[in-house]
């Protein structure tokens, strides 16, 4: 699995075009069940809306799906999906709800309105670049802690937790491309007097 981009939490974007309101609800998801649950929730909350166009992209299974929900073919789902793809997003689902304003927009106008609402939601999102990494659980004596605490930031490690008991226990994450150097330098700095275990193939936002 490669590095990927997703969003931290749910967000919305809105656009009005010729009295029609387009409201985009964008959320993070990890599987189709969560995506469908979000789609149904938005539909249930907007029963008076004319259309609820949606699109979602998932890493697992490399899945992407969309629906025009009654709009002319290609005017809703595809433009919305292309906004997600254009921003490199995955593990996301967006539903764009349209409240009809009484004026027809034409196929081009619909595509611009649906994609515009989705773009506004993406602009409001807290986007995370998720990097492949490993977690290292380290246990060392107190006399090594000062040396390690200065070294870890230099190696690009992100500290998750620290525990001070009879010995110091640290949990850190390291980008995949820095793992070999991290192992070597930490082991050398501790003169081998350290317990260290690794959990591989995790993903983390280092921002």
The 8 nearest C-alpha neighbors of each residue, nearest first, counted from 0:
[[1, 2, 131, 200, 58, 3, 59, 202],
 [0, 2, 3, 131, 130, 129, 202, 58],
 [1, 3, 130, 129, 131, 0, 4, 128],
 [2, 4, 129, 128, 1, 5, 130, 89],
 [5, 3, 128, 88, 127, 129, 89, 87],
 [4, 6, 88, 89, 127, 126, 90, 91],
 [7, 5, 126, 125, 127, 8, 27, 124],
 [6, 8, 125, 126, 127, 5, 27, 9],
 [9, 7, 6, 26, 27, 10, 125, 124],
 [8, 10, 26, 25, 27, 11, 7, 24],
 [11, 9, 25, 124, 24, 120, 123, 26],
 [12, 10, 24, 120, 23, 25, 13, 123],
 [120, 11, 13, 119, 23, 116, 22, 117],
 [12, 14, 22, 116, 21, 23, 119, 11],
 [13, 15, 116, 21, 20, 22, 16, 115],
 [16, 14, 20, 19, 21, 18, 17, 13],
 [15, 17, 19, 18, 20, 14, 112, 21],
 [18, 16, 19, 102, 100, 15, 104, 101],
 [17, 19, 100, 16, 15, 20, 101, 99],
 [18, 20, 100, 99, 16, 98, 17, 15],
 [21, 19, 15, 98, 97, 14, 18, 22],
 [20, 22, 97, 14, 96, 13, 116, 15],
 [23, 21, 13, 96, 95, 12, 116, 20],
 [22, 24, 95, 12, 11, 117, 94, 116],
 [23, 25, 11, 94, 93, 10, 95, 22],
 [24, 26, 93, 10, 9, 92, 11, 23],
 [27, 25, 9, 92, 91, 8, 93, 28],
 [26, 28, 91, 90, 6, 8, 92, 9],
 [29, 27, 90, 91, 33, 30, 34, 26],
 [28, 30, 90, 57, 33, 27, 31, 91],
 [31, 29, 32, 33, 28, 34, 57, 59],
 [32, 30, 34, 33, 35, 29, 57, 28],
 [31, 33, 35, 34, 30, 36, 29, 37],
 [32, 34, 36, 31, 35, 30, 28, 37],
 [35, 33, 31, 37, 36, 32, 92, 28],
 [34, 36, 38, 32, 37, 33, 31, 39],
 [35, 37, 33, 39, 34, 38, 32, 40],
 [38, 36, 40, 34, 35, 39, 41, 33],
 [39, 37, 35, 41, 40, 36, 42, 34],
 [40, 38, 42, 36, 37, 41, 43, 35],
 [39, 41, 37, 43, 42, 38, 36, 44],
 [42, 40, 44, 38, 43, 39, 45, 37],
 [43, 41, 39, 45, 44, 40, 46, 38],
 [42, 44, 40, 41, 45, 46, 39, 38],
 [43, 45, 41, 42, 46, 40, 39, 47],
 [46, 44, 42, 48, 47, 43, 41, 96],
 [45, 47, 48, 43, 44, 42, 49, 41],
 [48, 46, 45, 49, 98, 44, 50, 42],
 [49, 47, 98, 45, 46, 50, 97, 96],
 [48, 50, 98, 97, 99, 47, 51, 96],
 [49, 51, 97, 48, 96, 68, 52, 69],
 [52, 50, 96, 95, 68, 94, 97, 53],
 [51, 53, 67, 95, 68, 94, 66, 76],
 [54, 52, 94, 66, 65, 93, 76, 95],
 [55, 53, 65, 80, 93, 64, 92, 76],
 [54, 56, 92, 64, 63, 91, 93, 65],
 [57, 55, 63, 89, 90, 62, 91, 92],
 [56, 58, 90, 62, 89, 59, 61, 63],
 [59, 57, 61, 90, 60, 89, 62, 56],
 [60, 58, 61, 57, 62, 30, 29, 90],
 [59, 61, 62, 58, 57, 63, 30, 56],
 [60, 62, 58, 59, 57, 63, 56, 89],
 [63, 61, 57, 60, 56, 64, 58, 59],
 [64, 62, 56, 55, 57, 61, 65, 54],
 [65, 63, 55, 54, 62, 56, 66, 80],
 [64, 66, 54, 76, 53, 55, 77, 80],
 [65, 67, 76, 68, 53, 52, 54, 64],
 [66, 68, 76, 75, 52, 70, 69, 72],
 [69, 67, 52, 66, 70, 50, 51, 53],
 [68, 70, 67, 71, 50, 72, 66, 52],
 [69, 71, 67, 68, 72, 74, 75, 50],
 [72, 70, 74, 73, 69, 106, 67, 75],
 [71, 73, 74, 70, 67, 75, 69, 76],
 [72, 74, 77, 75, 71, 76, 67, 78],
 [75, 73, 110, 72, 109, 71, 106, 76],
 [76, 74, 67, 78, 110, 77, 113, 73],
 [75, 77, 67, 66, 65, 79, 78, 53],
 [76, 78, 80, 79, 73, 75, 81, 65],
 [79, 77, 81, 114, 80, 75, 76, 110],
 [80, 78, 114, 82, 76, 81, 77, 117],
 [81, 79, 77, 83, 54, 82, 78, 76],
 [82, 80, 84, 78, 83, 79, 85, 77],
 [81, 83, 85, 79, 80, 84, 86, 114],
 [84, 82, 80, 86, 81, 88, 85, 87],
 [83, 85, 81, 87, 86, 82, 88, 80],
 [86, 84, 82, 87, 83, 81, 88, 80],
 [85, 87, 84, 83, 88, 82, 121, 81],
 [86, 88, 84, 85, 4, 83, 89, 3],
 [89, 87, 4, 5, 83, 86, 84, 91],
 [88, 90, 56, 91, 5, 57, 4, 58],
 [91, 89, 57, 28, 29, 56, 27, 58],
 [92, 90, 27, 28, 89, 55, 26, 56],
 [93, 91, 55, 26, 25, 34, 54, 27],
 [92, 94, 25, 24, 54, 53, 55, 26],
 [95, 93, 53, 24, 52, 23, 51, 96],
 [96, 94, 23, 52, 22, 51, 53, 21],
 [95, 97, 51, 22, 21, 50, 94, 23],
 [98, 96, 21, 50, 20, 49, 48, 99],
 [97, 99, 48, 20, 19, 49, 100, 21],
 [100, 98, 19, 101, 97, 49, 20, 48],
 [101, 99, 19, 18, 102, 98, 17, 20],
 [100, 102, 99, 103, 18, 19, 17, 98],
 [103, 101, 100, 17, 104, 18, 19, 99],
 [104, 102, 105, 101, 17, 100, 99, 108],
 [103, 105, 108, 109, 102, 106, 107, 17],
 [106, 104, 108, 107, 103, 109, 110, 74],
 [105, 107, 109, 108, 74, 110, 104, 71],
 [108, 106, 110, 109, 105, 111, 74, 104],
 [107, 109, 104, 111, 105, 106, 110, 112],
 [108, 110, 112, 106, 107, 111, 74, 104],
 [109, 111, 74, 107, 113, 108, 112, 75],
 [112, 110, 108, 114, 109, 113, 115, 107],
 [113, 111, 115, 109, 110, 114, 108, 116],
 [114, 112, 116, 110, 115, 111, 75, 109],
 [113, 115, 79, 117, 111, 78, 116, 112],
 [116, 114, 112, 118, 117, 113, 111, 119],
 [115, 117, 13, 119, 14, 113, 118, 12],
 [116, 118, 114, 120, 119, 115, 23, 79],
 [119, 117, 115, 121, 120, 116, 114, 122],
 [118, 120, 12, 122, 116, 117, 121, 115],
 [12, 121, 119, 11, 117, 123, 122, 118],
 [120, 122, 124, 118, 123, 119, 117, 12],
 [121, 123, 119, 120, 124, 118, 12, 125],
 [124, 122, 120, 121, 119, 10, 125, 11],
 [125, 123, 121, 122, 126, 10, 6, 120],
 [124, 126, 6, 7, 127, 123, 8, 121],
 [127, 125, 6, 124, 5, 7, 128, 4],
 [128, 126, 5, 6, 4, 204, 129, 7],
 [129, 127, 4, 204, 3, 130, 5, 126],
 [128, 130, 204, 203, 3, 202, 2, 4],
 [131, 129, 2, 202, 203, 132, 204, 128],
 [130, 132, 202, 201, 175, 2, 200, 174],
 [131, 133, 174, 175, 201, 173, 202, 200],
 [134, 132, 199, 198, 173, 172, 201, 200],
 [133, 135, 172, 198, 171, 197, 173, 136],
 [134, 136, 197, 171, 196, 170, 172, 137],
 [135, 137, 170, 196, 195, 169, 197, 134],
 [138, 136, 195, 169, 168, 194, 135, 170],
 [139, 137, 168, 194, 167, 193, 169, 195],
 [138, 140, 193, 167, 166, 194, 143, 137],
 [141, 139, 166, 142, 143, 167, 144, 138],
 [140, 142, 144, 143, 167, 166, 139, 145],
 [141, 143, 140, 144, 145, 146, 139, 167],
 [144, 142, 141, 146, 140, 145, 147, 139],
 [143, 145, 147, 141, 146, 142, 148, 140],
 [146, 144, 148, 147, 143, 149, 142, 141],
 [145, 147, 149, 144, 143, 148, 150, 188],
 [148, 146, 150, 144, 149, 145, 151, 143],
 [147, 149, 145, 150, 146, 151, 144, 152],
 [150, 148, 147, 146, 151, 145, 152, 153],
 [151, 149, 147, 153, 148, 152, 146, 154],
 [150, 152, 154, 156, 153, 148, 149, 147],
 [153, 151, 155, 154, 156, 150, 149, 157],
 [154, 152, 150, 151, 155, 149, 156, 148],
 [153, 155, 151, 152, 156, 181, 150, 177],
 [156, 154, 152, 153, 157, 151, 173, 174],
 [157, 155, 173, 151, 152, 154, 172, 171],
 [156, 158, 172, 171, 159, 155, 173, 152],
 [159, 157, 171, 160, 170, 156, 172, 169],
 [160, 158, 171, 170, 157, 172, 161, 169],
 [161, 159, 170, 158, 169, 162, 171, 168],
 [162, 160, 169, 168, 170, 163, 159, 167],
 [163, 161, 168, 167, 164, 169, 160, 166],
 [162, 164, 167, 166, 168, 161, 165, 141],
 [163, 165, 166, 167, 162, 168, 141, 161],
 [164, 166, 163, 167, 140, 141, 168, 162],
 [167, 165, 164, 140, 139, 163, 141, 168],
 [166, 168, 163, 139, 138, 162, 140, 141],
 [169, 167, 138, 162, 137, 161, 166, 163],
 [170, 168, 161, 137, 136, 160, 138, 171],
 [169, 171, 136, 160, 159, 135, 158, 137],
 [172, 170, 158, 159, 135, 157, 134, 156],
 [173, 171, 134, 157, 133, 156, 135, 132],
 [172, 174, 156, 132, 133, 178, 175, 134],
 [175, 173, 132, 177, 176, 131, 178, 133],
 [174, 176, 132, 178, 177, 131, 173, 133],
 [175, 177, 174, 178, 179, 132, 173, 180],
 [178, 176, 174, 175, 180, 179, 181, 173],
 [177, 179, 181, 175, 180, 176, 182, 173],
 [178, 180, 182, 181, 177, 183, 176, 175],
 [181, 179, 183, 178, 182, 177, 184, 154],
 [180, 182, 178, 184, 179, 183, 185, 177],
 [183, 181, 179, 185, 180, 184, 186, 178],
 [182, 184, 180, 186, 181, 185, 187, 179],
 [185, 183, 187, 181, 186, 182, 188, 180],
 [184, 186, 188, 187, 182, 183, 181, 189],
 [185, 187, 191, 189, 183, 184, 188, 182],
 [186, 188, 190, 184, 189, 185, 183, 191],
 [189, 187, 185, 186, 190, 184, 146, 147],
 [188, 190, 191, 186, 187, 192, 185, 193],
 [191, 189, 187, 192, 188, 186, 193, 185],
 [190, 192, 186, 189, 193, 187, 188, 194],
 [193, 191, 189, 190, 194, 139, 186, 140],
 [192, 194, 139, 191, 138, 189, 195, 137],
 [195, 193, 138, 137, 139, 196, 192, 136],
 [194, 196, 137, 136, 193, 138, 135, 197],
 [197, 195, 136, 135, 137, 194, 198, 134],
 [196, 198, 135, 134, 199, 133, 136, 195],
 [199, 197, 134, 133, 135, 196, 200, 201],
 [198, 200, 133, 201, 197, 134, 132, 175],
 [201, 199, 132, 133, 131, 202, 198, 175],
 [200, 202, 132, 131, 199, 133, 203, 134],
 [203, 201, 131, 130, 132, 129, 200, 204],
 [202, 204, 129, 130, 205, 131, 132, 201],
 [203, 205, 129, 128, 206, 127, 130, 202],
 [204, 206, 203, 157, 130, 129, 128, 127],
 [205, 204, 127, 128, 203, 129, 157, 126]]
